[in-house]
Amino acid sequence: GEDVEQSLFLSVREGDSSVINCTYTDSSSTYLYWYKQEPGAGLQLLTYIFSNMDMKQDQRLTVLLNKKDKHLSLRIADTQTGDSAIYFCAESLWHTGGFKTIFGAGTRLFVKA
Amino acid sequence: DGGITQSPKYLFRKEGQNVTLSCEQNLNHDAMYWYRQDPGQGLRLIYYSQIVNDFQKGDIAEGYSVSREKKESFPLTVTSAQKNPTAFYLCASSDSPLPPHNEQFFGPGTRLTVL
């Protein structure tokens, strides 16, 4: 089946690292994405990883993919108050009629000063 | 300045009225999408269009309708048949419906409240 699961909340102190976790169920995923949503706004694509990669680093962001366990994580180094937002994990997979993107429910990150 | 715009940002509607939400993109993207977001839930796909003059139902299409007469425009009509329309509506587009160019870019959203 198609399902993407994330924990709903994460709280960290400013300057610490944040790790947001995600599990997905469909092994035919092609790309996996992380999006950020600030209050009252649309989703902003942060980064993505192709399913045959293990890791991708982009400045303060590190994405780790464990395909065997169907586990994706996003690490934010030196977390700042401006990183407070909801983070969505998403997977792109083949579906009847084309490719479909499945989104998780989002993890709300609180950054304490 | 390329991007996706949605209007209006806030919309109020009386029960029993149809209402149309606007979505425009100048990214020259082929594919466009409409999602609904409810508190504590992920995005649910309402309709999507892979190319102009074509669209398909998503997971929760009942009570909604769309058109795709122009590449840059994908309006969503919330009809009176939609039982619980109060939600945050997000429009997105992607260069292609196929990987590796199907990462989606989102508009700022429209918050619809039914009174």
Boltz contact constraints between the chains, C-beta under 6 A:
constraints:
  - contact:
      token1: [A, 30]
      token2: [B, 99]
      max_distance: 6.0
  - contact:
      token1: [A, 31]
      token2: [B, 99]
      max_distance: 6.0
  - contact:
      token1: [A, 41]
      token2: [B, 108]
      max_distance: 6.0
  - contact:
      token1: [A, 42]
      token2: [B, 90]
      max_distance: 6.0
  - contact:
      token1: [A, 42]
      token2: [B, 106]
      max_distance: 6.0
  - contact:
      token1: [A, 42]
      token2: [B, 107]
      max_distance: 6.0
  - contact:
      token1: [A, 42]
      token2: [B, 108]
      max_distance: 6.0
  - contact:
      token1: [A, 42]
      token2: [B, 109]
      max_distance: 6.0
  - contact:
      token1: [A, 43]
      token2: [B, 106]
      max_distance: 6.0
  - contact:
      token1: [A, 45]
      token2: [B, 103]
      max_distance: 6.0
  - contact:
      token1: [A, 48]
      token2: [B, 103]
      max_distance: 6.0
  - contact:
      token1: [A, 92]
      token2: [B, 99]
      max_distance: 6.0
  - contact:
      token1: [A, 92]
      token2: [B, 102]
      max_distance: 6.0
  - contact:
      token1: [A, 98]
      token2: [B, 97]
      max_distance: 6.0
  - contact:
      token1: [A, 99]
      token2: [B, 98]
      max_distance: 6.0
  - contact:
      token1: [A, 99]
      token2: [B, 102]
      max_distance: 6.0
  - contact:
      token1: [A, 103]
      token2: [B, 42]
      max_distance: 6.0
  - contact:
      token1: [A, 103]
      token2: [B, 43]
      max_distance: 6.0
  - contact:
      token1: [A, 104]
      token2: [B, 42]
      max_distance: 6.0
  - contact:
      token1: [A, 105]
      token2: [B, 41]
      max_distance: 6.0
  - contact:
      token1: [A, 105]
      token2: [B, 42]
      max_distance: 6.0
